[in-house]
Amino acid sequence: VNAVTFADESQVVGGYANSEIRRWNIEDGRQQGSTMKANGAINCILVSQDGQWMVSGDRGKKVIVWNAVTHEQVREFTENVADITGIDISSDCTKFVSADLKNVKLFSITSGERLHAPLPHDRVASVKFSPDSSRLATASESYGFRVYSTHDGNILFDSGRNGSTGSWSRTPSNGRFIACAAGSSVSLWDCVSHKQIKSLITHTSQVTCVALSPSGRYLACGHGRNITIHNLRNVLPPEYFNGGVRVHSLIELELYR
């Protein structure tokens, strides 16, 4: 499992090294809908907040927009110079951004039109829209952080080579706490106090990707060929959550059923 994301509070999507994308029901562990096939090993995947769109980025230098309901491919984008390292979808579900090792590109999710010239930033590891989608942040492995205006593509902030980082995809947050993966463990941290909450969540193999459900109630961890779903209500106080549905406390979803 290379990438994982939640479609909603009851479904999780996994992106795999064999280029497959599968959606799972976390109540019973059953696959939902058909298996999608990309152009290469999946690096990143995300579902829009309205549940209509799914965007994947792979090691075949391709970004694909999918219909998240039917799993049909809507369009693909091939004008990338390297593997896709980051994807994000705007909160209004009208735009998406993709990053490779050289450029960041902003598109209309409905028409596929590119909204600006490519935004140069070397070795980008992650991209993220601001909550109102007016700004776009990029994090480079070697060249720091940048913030762009999504209206005109201008750089609003550039840290230079200070603050170089890895991937934000390994530190998802619901605004109250973040989940950080390192080795075979995941730690939870309070966003205000910056203190670790509870003990480590451990697995039997290295955790390659993590995701939080929209409420923060469920944590999905990709490790080996499995996606493990943790019900964080078992370990965190109720003030850390926005609600959700009941599921089993721990489910493992196998790549091959």
N, C-alpha and C positions, 0 to 999 in steps of 0.2 A: 504494500500500500504506500503510494507516494504522496497522495493528497486526500484530504477529507473535508467535508463541509456539511452543514445541516441544511435541508430543504425547508424544514419547519421543526416544531417541537416533537414530531413523531417519526421523521424520516431523515436518514443520513445518506450522503452520496460519497462513494469512494472512487478515487482515480488510481489506476494500477500501472505497474511497470510494463505490463503486456499491452498497454494502450487502451484497455477497457475502462469504461465508466459504468458503475452500477449504483442503483438507488435501493436502499433497504428500509424496511419497516422496523423500528427499534422495539416495538412491542413483541413481535414474534420472530424477528430475524429473517423474514422472508424477503426475497428480491421483489421489487415493485417495477413493473414494466420491463421493456426489452433492454438488453445490454447495448450500450453505445460504444463505438469503436473510433478512436482518434487516429492521428498520423504517427504517433510515437508514444513513448512512456509519458504518462501524465505528470506534469510538474505542479500544476495548480488548477483549482476548480472552485467555482462559486455559483450560488443560486441567488437570483434577484429577490428582494424582499416581498414582491408581489407574487412570487412563485411561478412566473411565466417564463423566465429565461434562465438558462444555464450557460456559463462561459468556461471553456477549458483552455489551458495552455500546455503544450507538450514539447518534448525534446526533438520533435520533427520540425521545429521552427514554425509551428502553426497554431493559430488561435481559432477556435470553433465556437460559434453561437448555436445553442441547441434550444428547441422547444422543451421546456422542463416538464411539460405535461405528457406530450406524445413521445418524447425522446428522439424526434426527428431533427436532422441537421438543418439549420436555417441558412447559415452562410459560414464561409471560412476565410481567413486572412493569412496570406502566405508571404507577404512582403517583409519578413523579419530576417535579420542577419544572424541570429543565434537562437539557442533554446529559449523558450518563454520562461521567465523567472517569477513573474508576478501578474496577478489579475485583481481588479476590483470593479464593482458595479455601484453606480451612484444610488443614493437613497431614494430618488424619484424614479429609478428603474429605467431611465432614458439613455444613459451613457455607460460605457465601460472603458476601462483603461487597461492596457497591456504593456509589459516591460520585457525586453530582452537584455542582453549584456551591453548594448550600445545606446538604445533609444527607448523612449516612452511614447506611446501613441494613444490618442483619445478618439473614440468613435461614438456615433449614434448607434444605440443597440437595435433600434427598429429599422433604420435604413441601411446601416453599415457604412455610412459616409464618415470619412475621417474629418474631425472637426478642426484640427490644427496640423501644421507641419510637425514632424517628429521632434520631440523634446529631448535633446542630447543629455545623457548622464551615464557615464561609464559604469559597468559592473553593478547595475541596479539589481538588488535582491528582493525588494518589496515595494509595492505601491498602495496608496490608501487615499480615498476621498475624505474630505471633511464632512461632518454631519449634514451640512446644507449643500454639499456638492459644489461649492463655489471655488474650492481650492483642492489641490492635489499634492500629496507629499510623496517623495521618493527617498529610498534609503539605499545607499551604495555600499558594497563590501569594502571599497577602498577610497571613495570620494565623498563621504559624508552624506548630509541630508539636504534636500531642496524642497521648497514649496512653490508650486506654480498656480497661477490663476487659470481656472478652467474656461474663463470667458475669452481670454486673448492669448493664453500660453506664456505670458511673461513670468519671469522668475521673481517671486516675492521674498524669498529667503534662500540663502546658500551658506551652509556651514563651512564650506571648503572641505579640507581633508579631515577636519575635526569630527569626532562622533561617528566614524565609520562603523558599520554594523552588519549583522547577518540578516535573517529574514524575520519580519513581523509575523509571518504566518505561524511561527512557532510560539507566539505569545498572544493568543486571542484574548479578548476582554469583553465583558458585558457592561463595562463602565463602573462596576463595583470591585471587581477583582480580575486578575489576569492569570492565565495558565502558562507555565513555562516548561518546555521539554528539554531534558538533557540526559543523554544516554538512555537508559531504560526507565527513567523516572519522570514524573510530572509534579511540579510544585505549584501551589496556589498562593497568590500574594494580594494583599489588600491595596487598592489603588490610592487610598488616602494616607494610611499610616506607613505604607511601603514595607510592611512586615509580612512574613510568611504566615499563612493560615494553615493550621493543622499539619499533619505529617505528609511525607511524600507518598504519591500514588505510584506504585511500582508495577512493572511488567516483566515478562520473562525474556524479552528481546528489546533491541533498541527501538525507541519511539521515533518514527520518521515524520509524523505530522499529527497535529492536534486541532480540534475545533470545539467551540462552545455553541450550544443551541441558543436561539434568540433571547430566551429568558436567563440563560446562564445555568439552568438546572442540570443539563446533561453535558458531559465532557466525552468527546469521541477521540480515541487515540489509535492511530495506525501503527502497527508494529508487525513486522514479518508479512504474512498474508492475511492477518486479522485486523478487524476494527473492533475495539472494545469500547462499550458504552458504559460510563459511570454515572450513576445518579448522585449528584453532588449534594442533594438534600440530606443524604445520609451522613455527610461530614461537615457541612457548613450551616451557620445559623440562617433562619428564614429571611432576614433583612438583606441578604445577598441576592435575592431572586425576585422575578417579576411574575411568577406563576408558572403553570405548565400542566401537563397531563401525567398520569401515573404510568410508569413502566417498571419492569423488573430492575433491580439495582445494578445488575451486571449482565451484559449480553455480549457474546463474541460472534462476529459475523465472518464466516469463512469465505475466501475468494471462490473456492470450488465447493459447491454444495454436494 
